[in-house]
Structures are given as structure tokens and as C-alpha cells.
Amino acid sequence: MNKTIFKLALKNLFSHKTKTLIIMILIGLGSFLVVLGLGVLNFAEKQTKNVCESDFCGDIFITGKPSDKDVNVTIAGAYKNVNTGKLPSMPYLSKIEKIEAKLHDMPEASVFTRGMVVGYGMLRPADLSDTWEPKGENFSYMPYATTLGIEPSSYKKTFETIKVYEGEFPDSDGAEFILLPQKVKEKYEKYYERELHVGDEVVVMSFGEKAKLRKIRVSGFFTFAHPDTAIQAVLYTDINSARMLAGVTMGARTVTEIPKSIDLSLAEKSEDDLFSDDAVGVTEEAESITEKKATAEELENILGSTELRNQLNMADTDAWHFVTVKLKDPSKTSRVITDLNKWFAEEGLIAQALPWDKAVVQYAAAIKMTRTLMIAVLVLLAVVVLIVIMNTLVVSVMERTAEIGTMRAIGAKRSFVRRLFYTEFVFTFVRWGSVRDCSCDYRRAYL
């Protein structure tokens, strides 16, 4: 760069201090937002990704494929983009043995869970009085949580999610247990105004199309390996308790074969036929019993055998919601997901493999939305800066007509004048580039 042009440009900038300062502040503010703002968001997304992959969903999340395309399946359950008031049911992952065999044969797979079942519910003491009512100021402490049913052996091999500080992590897949995170325990104690200890019985009330209740004895309390993340309200139960809470019972299956010994004659009758005055069958039997002094045994057997009903209310031990997989090389995640989805289609399996951001879409979407808003603000700021710079340059040229005329009169070419203005413009950006460098140093040091 010509030394004379540089001196003139620097002198002109100092002679228009106010305009130069405004432009430099706007440029510096934009650089600060770009570097620090987007840097923080990128760090938050990376941290969430690392936590979710290492502690909850692994590199790949395998789940059933819902029949409704508007339903999203996540590690916290299924939901619709448009809330219709009815929670969609979590799709089952069928033929899990076949999927596990495939994962065993995949050289990319490092470890995977045996299978999990998810639900959502609220805790209450097992001995809570029916007349009890919470205080108004305690409503914000309602102990809601996502219930995650696991098989302890395979889950512990795959994840190091929790650190039990009171009680113990179950050592048997068949044991009934419930492990509560510290924050859920604190909410429970504030809401019910009583302490919760290991060995206490709690009732988990699930939410869904049909509410379920399950009484479980507390096995322990834990903290998450990464307590600084948004994912906190997740409690762990044994797999069968989670199935019962999620309504994953034998009765939920499609019945393909019904024993001939079962009387289905009432199934053909309407409600009017069953409960009308001239109803026969059960009503006649009931009347005959009430005419005479009925024994307790006769009253208990008025509805016939309950053996089938009891069997249908048992947990479906072949039902699972998802499997999580960790890879030896996480950089191959996209390719492995593509291969798995292709294999599912070839084998006719109603399953899908998803990346981490689909498994925890609620948290990932919040970060992406914040980034979109930040980019929109930066674009708006860039437009404002551009308008101010252009107006300043135009006004500056108009104000300096005499100066330009003098330079031209003493022999300065147009290229000289043009380079002078370009030098002023470049110097302004270079000067405030130091703000960007400082921001970068700050991000490296503290983020």
C-alpha cells in the first residue's frame, strides 16, 4: 500500500471521528455477536450432543416406526407436531432378537442396550390419604418425570449415566426397583412436605390414553454424570414396571387366536341389549343369586373365571420401545444409520434408526431455534451497518468535494482518490478486527 495514501486515509478518519466511531462500534458489535454468540450456541449444541450420546441415546437410536407420519418418536416418548389433545402411543420395536443379531454382527457397533421402555408419570406416597391436598405454593414442585425401564446389566455396560449416592444400583435384571434423580426427590419432598428415604414405597401414576398405577419400593437416589445439562427429570425402573405403566401388557397385543372354551356370545350384543330390562344371561344369574342369600364365593364368581383377564394384564415380556447403540467410531454414524434403515426395509421390519438430535429433538430444537434467531439478528444488524456505511461514505464524498477537487487539480488521478477511500474503509474493518480476535481468545479460554 502507498505510504502517502495510508497517511491521508488515517488523517481523514481522525478528522471524522464521530462517523468513524459509529461505524467501528457497529462492526465491532457484529463481530462480537458472531464470534461469541454463535460460539456459545455451538458449544451448547456440542455439549448436549456429547451428553446425549454418552449418557442416554448413544450414537444411534433404534425404535419402532409409527404409522402416523406426523408422530415423532424420541427417548422421552412419542408426540405430534400439532397437539390434538391425545398423546400418541409409542410404537413397539418388533423382532428385537433379529435386530440384536444384526448389531452383534456389525463390526462398527461397540455396545448396545438390550432394550428399553419409556413412559411419563407422577410420583406420590403409597400411604397418602385420599383427603390430602397440596398447598398452593407447592404446585410448581409436582414430581413429574420420564420413566425409563431398563435391564440393569446391559444398561450399565452401555452407559455411565448415573452415580448412586444413596442406596444401590440393582444387580439383577429380574429385580423390581426404582431409582430417583436428586431433583425429582427434592420436588417430591417439597410437594408432599415429607422426606423420602430408600425403602419407602411410592406409587407411580402414568399418563396416557389409560392411566396406570404401580407401587414400587425406592431402591436408591442418584445424580447424573453431567448435572449441568437440561436433561434431569428421568427416573429408572425395572423393565416390567415400565411396561405396566406404559400399558405394554399382553392384552394390548392383537389377539390372533382365542381359545374355544371362551364364551364370546356377549360380544355380539349391544349395550342396550346387555343392560335392558329384558336382558338375559348374566342378569338372570345375578337375579337368581340375589333372590337367595348368596355366599361370598358365589359373589366372587359371578363374572366367571378371571384367569384370562389376569393373563392379559401381565406385562408383555416381548415388547420393547427402543434400543440404543454406541459405535467404535462415531464419525461413521450417518453411514451406519443409512445401512441399518436399508436393512430394516429389506427385512420387512417396522423399525427406524435415528441420530441423537432426533432422539432428543426437544432439546436439540431449542438450540437450533435460538441459533436461527441469532442469525436473524445478525442479518438485521448487517443490513443496518451496510446502510450506515454507505450513507457515511456518500456523505463523506459529498462533504469532501473540495478536497477531491484540489487533489485532482494538483494532478491526482481517479485511481488515487479511489484507493484513498478504499484504504479508509479497509482500515476501519482491520482496526475492529481486534475485537473479534479478543472474542476468539475469550471463547478459547472460557468455553
KEPALO-147213 format. One line per field, with one value per residue (C-alpha): x, y, z; residue number from 1. Coordinates in nm, 4 decimals. Each point is the difference from the previous one (the first is absolute). Layout:
<sites>
u (X, ...)
v (Y, ...)
w (Z, ...)
vexlo (NUM, ...)
</sites>
This chain:
<sites>
u (0.0000, 0.1260, 0.1320, -0.1445, -0.3475, 0.0144, 0.0927, -0.2748, -0.2579, 0.0977, -0.0138, -0.3434, -0.1356, 0.1155, -0.1542, -0.3389, 0.0218, -0.3721, -0.0967, 0.3015, -0.0777, -0.3637, 0.1017, 0.2712, -0.2382, -0.2582, 0.2636, 0.1429, -0.3432, -0.0705, 0.3349, -0.0614, -0.3425, 0.1254, 0.3002, -0.1271, -0.3736, 0.0244, 0.3000, -0.2053, -0.2843, 0.2397, 0.1515, -0.3461, -0.0958, 0.3275, -0.0358, -0.3597, 0.1079, 0.2813, -0.2244, -0.2848, 0.2284, 0.2038, -0.2810, -0.3390, -0.0447, 0.3442, 0.1126, -0.3047, -0.3568, -0.2010, -0.3749, -0.3261, -0.1403, -0.3344, -0.2845, -0.0767, 0.2647, -0.0759, 0.1141, 0.3582, 0.1599, 0.2543, 0.1690, -0.2627, -0.2956, -0.2047, -0.1643, -0.1638, 0.1180, -0.3568, -0.1531, -0.3442, -0.0537, 0.0671, 0.3463, 0.1110, 0.1125, 0.3624, 0.0483, 0.1319, 0.3352, -0.0804, 0.2350, 0.2627, 0.1970, 0.0550, 0.1161, 0.2355, 0.1488, 0.0619, 0.1702, 0.2189, 0.1204, 0.0712, 0.3716, -0.0821, -0.2117, 0.1827, -0.2797, -0.3784, -0.2817, -0.2250, -0.3061, -0.1937, -0.3573, -0.0924, -0.2937, -0.0939, -0.1499, -0.0261, 0.1080, -0.2031, 0.0418, -0.1589, -0.1608, -0.1326, -0.3457, -0.2847, -0.0904, 0.3483, 0.0320, 0.3195, 0.0651, -0.0365, 0.3615, 0.1202, -0.1703, 0.3163, 0.1784, -0.2202, 0.2326, -0.0490, 0.2633, 0.0714, 0.0030, 0.2650, -0.0220, 0.3375, 0.1773, 0.2783, 0.2686, -0.0053, -0.0721, 0.2996, 0.2288, -0.1214, -0.0338, 0.1602, -0.2902, -0.0652, 0.1911, -0.1973, 0.0704, -0.2540, -0.1235, 0.1398, -0.0220, -0.1889, 0.2193, -0.2768, -0.2117, -0.2974, -0.0110, -0.2692, 0.1463, -0.0293, 0.2926, -0.0787, 0.2169, 0.0840, -0.2152, -0.3099, 0.0586, 0.0216, -0.3233, -0.1730, 0.1000, -0.1051, -0.3313, -0.1100, 0.1909, 0.1502, 0.3387, 0.0632, 0.2377, 0.1353, -0.2504, -0.3070, -0.2846, -0.1156, -0.2765, 0.0830, -0.3040, 0.0554, -0.1606, -0.1462, -0.3188, -0.0501, 0.1584, 0.1910, 0.1156, 0.3017, 0.1197, 0.3786, 0.2502, 0.2750, 0.3390, 0.2197, 0.0681, 0.2514, 0.1525, 0.0706, 0.3540, -0.0561, -0.2161, 0.0361, -0.2275, -0.3728, -0.0763, -0.0705, -0.3533, 0.0678, -0.0519, 0.0862, -0.2190, 0.0152, -0.1156, -0.3248, -0.1143, 0.0618, -0.2009, -0.2949, 0.0112, 0.0202, -0.2916, 0.2246, -0.1934, -0.1016, -0.3491, 0.1411, 0.1096, -0.2211, -0.1654, 0.0366, -0.1206, -0.2759, -0.0574, -0.3246, -0.0794, -0.0557, -0.3683, -0.0222, -0.3788, -0.0186, 0.2392, -0.2725, -0.2451, -0.0299, -0.0007, -0.3798, -0.0383, 0.2337, -0.1536, -0.3652, -0.2831, -0.0370, 0.3703, 0.0754, 0.3083, 0.2014, -0.2950, -0.2096, 0.2876, 0.0455, -0.3721, 0.0003, 0.2871, -0.1590, -0.3307, 0.1738, 0.2661, 0.3190, 0.3292, 0.3255, 0.1302, -0.3069, 0.0342, 0.3690, -0.0762, -0.2942, 0.2133, 0.1468, 0.3659, 0.2449, 0.2968, 0.0107, -0.0406, 0.2889, 0.2195, -0.0873, 0.0905, 0.3501, 0.2945, 0.0833, 0.3571, 0.0568, -0.0866, 0.2674, 0.0029, 0.3580, 0.3611, 0.3004, 0.3318, 0.3498, 0.2488, 0.3736, 0.0426, -0.2736, 0.1040, -0.1642, -0.3401, -0.1719, 0.1147, -0.0983, -0.3456, -0.0516, 0.1095, -0.2270, -0.3077, 0.0673, 0.0304, -0.3250, -0.1820, 0.1498, -0.0953, -0.3486, 0.0606, -0.2118, 0.2970, 0.2139, 0.3490, 0.0336, 0.2895, 0.0284, -0.1767, -0.3117, 0.0080, 0.0021, -0.1642, -0.1534, 0.3417, 0.1714, -0.2875, 0.0285, 0.3679, -0.0652, -0.2841, 0.2227, 0.2673, -0.2560, -0.1087, 0.3630, 0.0702, -0.3109, 0.1265, 0.3429, -0.1509, -0.2056, 0.3076, 0.2015, -0.2646, 0.0054, 0.3806, 0.0058, -0.2521, 0.1926, 0.3314, -0.1382, -0.1681, 0.3130, 0.2181, -0.2387, -0.0295, 0.3753, 0.0636, -0.2472, 0.1524, 0.3485, -0.0742, 0.2363, 0.2738, -0.0466, -0.0007, 0.3238, 0.1664, -0.1176, 0.1217, 0.3532, 0.0119, -0.1494, -0.1616, -0.3414, 0.1686, 0.1876, -0.3219, -0.1728, 0.2844, -0.0112, -0.3642, 0.0599, 0.2881, -0.2205, -0.2652, 0.2467, 0.1729, -0.3324, -0.0637, 0.3571, 0.0040, -0.3085, 0.1123, 0.1862, -0.3378, -0.0624, 0.3436, -0.0668, -0.3345, 0.1670, 0.2589, -0.2780, -0.1911, 0.3073, 0.0885, -0.3418, -0.2095)
v (0.0000, 0.3509, 0.1711, 0.3361, -0.1473, -0.1695, 0.3272, 0.1924, -0.2705, -0.0047, 0.3787, 0.0097, -0.2627, 0.2031, 0.3135, -0.1792, -0.1635, -0.0236, -0.1753, -0.2253, -0.0946, -0.0854, -0.2260, -0.1678, -0.0631, -0.1610, -0.2158, -0.0953, -0.0878, -0.2213, -0.1759, -0.0479, -0.1566, -0.2234, -0.1318, -0.0138, -0.0517, -0.2728, -0.1413, -0.0481, -0.1600, -0.2346, -0.0930, -0.0653, -0.2213, -0.1906, -0.0477, -0.1219, -0.2362, -0.1446, -0.0450, -0.1594, -0.2374, -0.1005, -0.0154, -0.0577, -0.0905, -0.1072, 0.0713, -0.1711, -0.0202, -0.2961, 0.0064, -0.1095, 0.1926, 0.1723, -0.0438, 0.3733, 0.2086, 0.2995, -0.1931, 0.0487, -0.2725, 0.1111, -0.1426, 0.1805, -0.1495, 0.0738, 0.3317, 0.1842, 0.3272, 0.1281, -0.0694, -0.1584, -0.0619, -0.3747, -0.1381, -0.2414, -0.3415, -0.1027, -0.2528, -0.3434, -0.1204, -0.3404, -0.2953, 0.1413, -0.3278, 0.0410, 0.3583, -0.1036, -0.2727, 0.2599, 0.2327, -0.2854, -0.0635, 0.3672, 0.0791, 0.3692, -0.0675, 0.0213, -0.0671, 0.0297, -0.0262, -0.3044, 0.2216, 0.2632, 0.1131, 0.3644, 0.1733, 0.3149, 0.0273, 0.1606, -0.1276, -0.0077, -0.1746, -0.3430, 0.0901, 0.3401, 0.0759, 0.0446, 0.3280, 0.1490, 0.3129, 0.1847, 0.3572, 0.2596, 0.1131, -0.3579, -0.0608, 0.0920, -0.2932, -0.2765, -0.3034, -0.0828, -0.2064, -0.2118, -0.3667, -0.2060, -0.3763, -0.1700, -0.3308, 0.1018, -0.2337, 0.1163, 0.3618, 0.0238, -0.1394, 0.2619, 0.3134, 0.1549, 0.2371, -0.0036, 0.0121, -0.1562, 0.1950, -0.1784, -0.3555, -0.2222, -0.0677, -0.3298, -0.2990, -0.2178, 0.0447, -0.1671, 0.2178, 0.2644, 0.3440, 0.3729, 0.2449, 0.3695, 0.2958, 0.2564, 0.2762, -0.2205, -0.1023, 0.3665, 0.0827, -0.2977, 0.1133, 0.3616, -0.0931, -0.2537, 0.1658, -0.3274, -0.1639, -0.2861, -0.2798, -0.3181, -0.2786, 0.2261, -0.1071, 0.2430, -0.0220, 0.0993, 0.1328, -0.0161, 0.2291, -0.1022, -0.1260, -0.2216, 0.0999, -0.2737, -0.0325, -0.1913, -0.0312, -0.0334, 0.0110, 0.2619, -0.1623, 0.3079, 0.3601, 0.1200, 0.2992, 0.0180, -0.0236, 0.3389, 0.2007, 0.3230, -0.1128, 0.0550, -0.3738, -0.0594, -0.1368, -0.3622, -0.2830, -0.3672, -0.3010, -0.3699, -0.0900, -0.1731, 0.2909, 0.2330, -0.2299, 0.0031, 0.3797, 0.0401, -0.2384, -0.2522, -0.3072, -0.3261, 0.1423, 0.2809, -0.2496, -0.0855, -0.3281, -0.2452, -0.3165, -0.0217, -0.3267, -0.1775, -0.0298, 0.3770, 0.0993, 0.2896, 0.0142, 0.3287, 0.1646, -0.0058, 0.1935, 0.3780, 0.2067, 0.0359, -0.3770, -0.0583, 0.2554, 0.0013, -0.1235, -0.3237, -0.0816, -0.3642, -0.1967, 0.1846, 0.2008, -0.3133, -0.1623, 0.3080, 0.0096, -0.3671, 0.0613, 0.3030, -0.1828, -0.2257, 0.0785, -0.0052, -0.1164, 0.1937, -0.2679, 0.0306, 0.3781, -0.0246, -0.2412, 0.1940, 0.1155, -0.3417, -0.0880, 0.2928, -0.2098, 0.1412, 0.3559, -0.0436, -0.1355, 0.2912, 0.2474, -0.1437, 0.1900, -0.0928, -0.1245, 0.0108, 0.3706, 0.2685, 0.3635, 0.0588, -0.1129, 0.2310, -0.0702, 0.1362, -0.0200, -0.0556, 0.2957, 0.2660, 0.1676, -0.2910, 0.0627, 0.1366, -0.2889, -0.2641, 0.1583, -0.0116, -0.3655, -0.0979, 0.1705, -0.1708, -0.3360, 0.0589, 0.0605, -0.3104, -0.2198, 0.1477, 0.1256, 0.2910, 0.1783, 0.3070, 0.1138, 0.3648, 0.2302, 0.1671, 0.3245, -0.1958, -0.2010, 0.3174, 0.2321, 0.2190, 0.1131, 0.0125, 0.2021, 0.2626, 0.0579, 0.0114, 0.2473, 0.2259, -0.0160, 0.0933, 0.3022, 0.0990, -0.0211, 0.2095, 0.2678, -0.0070, 0.0374, 0.2966, 0.1525, -0.0543, 0.1830, 0.2929, 0.0120, -0.0115, 0.2841, 0.2136, -0.0685, 0.0807, 0.3178, 0.1039, -0.0581, 0.1878, 0.2926, -0.0078, 0.0204, 0.2868, 0.1885, -0.0495, 0.1204, 0.2933, -0.2300, -0.2365, 0.2916, 0.1327, -0.3416, -0.0302, 0.3537, -0.0741, -0.3105, -0.2849, -0.2647, -0.1545, -0.3240, 0.1881, 0.1448, -0.3391, -0.1757, 0.2643, -0.0763, -0.3741, 0.0328, 0.1843, -0.2699, -0.2880, 0.1663, 0.0316, -0.3742, -0.1006, 0.2227, -0.1618, -0.3449, 0.0075, -0.0226, -0.3252, -0.1311, 0.0863, -0.1783, -0.3082, 0.0006, 0.0299, -0.2899, -0.2236, 0.0892, -0.0336, -0.2170)
w (0.0000, -0.0854, 0.3109, -0.1036, -0.0507, 0.3409, 0.1764, -0.1763, 0.0786, 0.3669, 0.0186, -0.1617, 0.2422, 0.2997, -0.1463, -0.0089, 0.3427, 0.0732, -0.3228, 0.0158, 0.3603, -0.0812, -0.2866, 0.2045, 0.2935, -0.2293, -0.1664, 0.3379, 0.1383, -0.2997, 0.0373, 0.3713, -0.0572, -0.2792, 0.1882, 0.3576, -0.0573, -0.2602, 0.1832, 0.3167, -0.1984, -0.1784, 0.3342, 0.1485, -0.2944, 0.0180, 0.3756, -0.0366, -0.2763, 0.2111, 0.3055, -0.1951, -0.1868, 0.3038, 0.2576, -0.1610, -0.3666, -0.1208, -0.3544, -0.1527, 0.1301, -0.1381, 0.0540, -0.1575, -0.2937, 0.0711, -0.2478, 0.0200, -0.1775, 0.2244, 0.3090, 0.1188, 0.2097, 0.2598, 0.3057, 0.2124, -0.1890, -0.3099, -0.0814, -0.2883, -0.1495, 0.0306, 0.3414, -0.0398, 0.3708, -0.0263, 0.0606, -0.2748, 0.1149, -0.0245, -0.2836, 0.0913, -0.1235, -0.1465, -0.0514, 0.2319, -0.0044, -0.3730, 0.0479, 0.2798, -0.2195, -0.2697, 0.2483, 0.1279, -0.3552, -0.0750, 0.0365, 0.0574, 0.3118, 0.3310, 0.2521, 0.0155, 0.2524, 0.0164, -0.0457, 0.1924, 0.0628, 0.0593, 0.1673, 0.1883, 0.3446, 0.3411, 0.3410, 0.3200, 0.3362, 0.0247, 0.3342, -0.1094, 0.1370, -0.2483, 0.1687, -0.0387, -0.2110, -0.0944, 0.1037, -0.2720, 0.0237, -0.0549, -0.3356, -0.1889, 0.1681, -0.1414, -0.0302, -0.3686, -0.1777, -0.3038, 0.1022, -0.1733, 0.0350, -0.0297, 0.0438, 0.2418, -0.1368, -0.3628, 0.0906, 0.2327, -0.2715, -0.2476, 0.2130, 0.3029, 0.0416, 0.3707, 0.3254, 0.2866, 0.3193, 0.2221, -0.0364, -0.2738, -0.3707, -0.0578, -0.0815, -0.1440, -0.3123, 0.1655, 0.3125, 0.0429, 0.0686, -0.0504, 0.0015, 0.0399, -0.1046, 0.2645, -0.1523, -0.0169, 0.3633, 0.1022, -0.1848, 0.1612, 0.3493, -0.0598, -0.1614, 0.2614, 0.2866, 0.1170, -0.0313, -0.2401, 0.0968, -0.1523, 0.0666, -0.0055, -0.2261, -0.2679, -0.2569, -0.3565, -0.1877, -0.3739, -0.2570, -0.3304, -0.1552, 0.3059, 0.3298, 0.1819, 0.3603, 0.1246, 0.3583, 0.0224, 0.2842, -0.0371, -0.0619, -0.0021, -0.0964, -0.2560, -0.1729, -0.3709, -0.1300, -0.1689, 0.2440, -0.2006, -0.2843, -0.0552, 0.0137, 0.3680, 0.0593, -0.0967, 0.2479, -0.0511, 0.0723, -0.0715, -0.3484, 0.1041, 0.2173, -0.2930, -0.2264, 0.2393, 0.0303, -0.3772, -0.0525, -0.1713, 0.1149, -0.1602, -0.0461, -0.2146, -0.2627, -0.2936, 0.0904, -0.2856, 0.1684, 0.2620, 0.1875, -0.0889, 0.3692, 0.0209, -0.0335, -0.2482, -0.0266, 0.1913, -0.2439, -0.2651, 0.2173, 0.0145, 0.3193, -0.0220, -0.0178, 0.2906, 0.2363, -0.1063, 0.2211, -0.1959, 0.0061, 0.0508, 0.0884, 0.2588, 0.1303, 0.0526, 0.1824, 0.2149, 0.0840, 0.0945, 0.2383, 0.1614, 0.0531, 0.2453, 0.2531, -0.2085, 0.1397, -0.0421, -0.2343, -0.2246, -0.0181, -0.0896, -0.2832, -0.1444, -0.2941, -0.0596, -0.0276, 0.0077, -0.1064, -0.3534, 0.1258, 0.2423, -0.2784, -0.2290, 0.2752, 0.0331, -0.1487, -0.3576, 0.0379, -0.3768, -0.0341, -0.0258, -0.1023, -0.1105, -0.0042, 0.0294, -0.1709, 0.0524, -0.2865, 0.0076, -0.2354, 0.0448, -0.3265, -0.1853, 0.1598, -0.3119, -0.2188, 0.2568, 0.0421, -0.3769, -0.0135, 0.2900, -0.1452, -0.3327, 0.1767, 0.1935, -0.3291, -0.1619, 0.2965, 0.0291, 0.3543, 0.1212, 0.1540, -0.0555, 0.0983, 0.1060, 0.1005, 0.3395, -0.0968, -0.0984, 0.3222, 0.2127, -0.2505, 0.2740, 0.1222, -0.3396, -0.1495, 0.2743, -0.0805, -0.3743, 0.0472, 0.2092, -0.2693, -0.2662, 0.2044, 0.0505, -0.3735, -0.0712, 0.2413, -0.1651, -0.3477, 0.1200, 0.1609, -0.3189, -0.2046, 0.2441, -0.0045, -0.3802, -0.0269, 0.2496, -0.1738, -0.3455, 0.1207, 0.1856, -0.3047, -0.2281, 0.2414, 0.0542, -0.3728, -0.0378, 0.2939, -0.1379, -0.3511, 0.0441, 0.1297, -0.2913, -0.2430, 0.1445, -0.0307, -0.3578, -0.0748, 0.1150, -0.2176, 0.2095, -0.2172, 0.0627, 0.1026, 0.2727, 0.1449, -0.0268, 0.1806, 0.2716, 0.0813, -0.0215, 0.2444, 0.2497, -0.0336, 0.0436, 0.2935, 0.1822, -0.0318, 0.0850, 0.3055, 0.1435, -0.0980, 0.3306, 0.1740, -0.1818, 0.0997, 0.3637, -0.0199, -0.1472, 0.2782, 0.2575, -0.1498, -0.0079, 0.3579, 0.1629, -0.2304)
vexlo (1, 2, 3, 4, 5, 6, 7, 8, 9, 10, 11, 12, 13, 14, 15, 16, 17, 18, 19, 20, 21, 22, 23, 24, 25, 26, 27, 28, 29, 30, 31, 32, 33, 34, 35, 36, 37, 38, 39, 40, 41, 42, 43, 44, 45, 46, 47, 48, 49, 50, 51, 52, 53, 54, 55, 56, 57, 58, 59, 60, 61, 62, 63, 64, 65, 66, 67, 68, 69, 70, 71, 72, 73, 74, 75, 76, 77, 78, 79, 80, 81, 82, 83, 84, 85, 86, 87, 88, 89, 90, 91, 92, 93, 94, 95, 96, 97, 98, 99, 100, 101, 102, 103, 104, 105, 106, 107, 108, 109, 110, 111, 112, 113, 114, 115, 116, 117, 118, 119, 120, 121, 122, 123, 124, 125, 126, 127, 128, 129, 130, 131, 132, 133, 134, 135, 136, 137, 138, 139, 140, 141, 142, 143, 144, 145, 146, 147, 148, 149, 150, 151, 152, 153, 154, 155, 156, 157, 158, 159, 160, 161, 162, 163, 164, 165, 166, 167, 168, 169, 170, 171, 172, 173, 174, 175, 176, 177, 178, 179, 180, 181, 182, 183, 184, 185, 186, 187, 188, 189, 190, 191, 192, 193, 194, 195, 196, 197, 198, 199, 200, 201, 202, 203, 204, 205, 206, 207, 208, 209, 210, 211, 212, 213, 214, 215, 216, 217, 218, 219, 220, 221, 222, 223, 224, 225, 226, 227, 228, 229, 230, 231, 232, 233, 234, 235, 236, 237, 238, 239, 240, 241, 242, 243, 244, 245, 246, 247, 248, 249, 250, 251, 252, 253, 254, 255, 256, 257, 258, 259, 260, 261, 262, 263, 264, 265, 266, 267, 268, 269, 270, 271, 272, 273, 274, 275, 276, 277, 278, 279, 280, 281, 282, 283, 284, 285, 286, 287, 288, 289, 290, 291, 292, 293, 294, 295, 296, 297, 298, 299, 300, 301, 302, 303, 304, 305, 306, 307, 308, 309, 310, 311, 312, 313, 314, 315, 316, 317, 318, 319, 320, 321, 322, 323, 324, 325, 326, 327, 328, 329, 330, 331, 332, 333, 334, 335, 336, 337, 338, 339, 340, 341, 342, 343, 344, 345, 346, 347, 348, 349, 350, 351, 352, 353, 354, 355, 356, 357, 358, 359, 360, 361, 362, 363, 364, 365, 366, 367, 368, 369, 370, 371, 372, 373, 374, 375, 376, 377, 378, 379, 380, 381, 382, 383, 384, 385, 386, 387, 388, 389, 390, 391, 392, 393, 394, 395, 396, 397, 398, 399, 400, 401, 402, 403, 404, 405, 406, 407, 408, 409, 410, 411, 412, 413, 414, 415, 416, 417, 418, 419, 420, 421, 422, 423, 424, 425, 426, 427, 428, 429, 430, 431, 432, 433, 434, 435, 436, 437, 438, 439, 440, 441, 442, 443, 444, 445, 446, 447)
</sites>
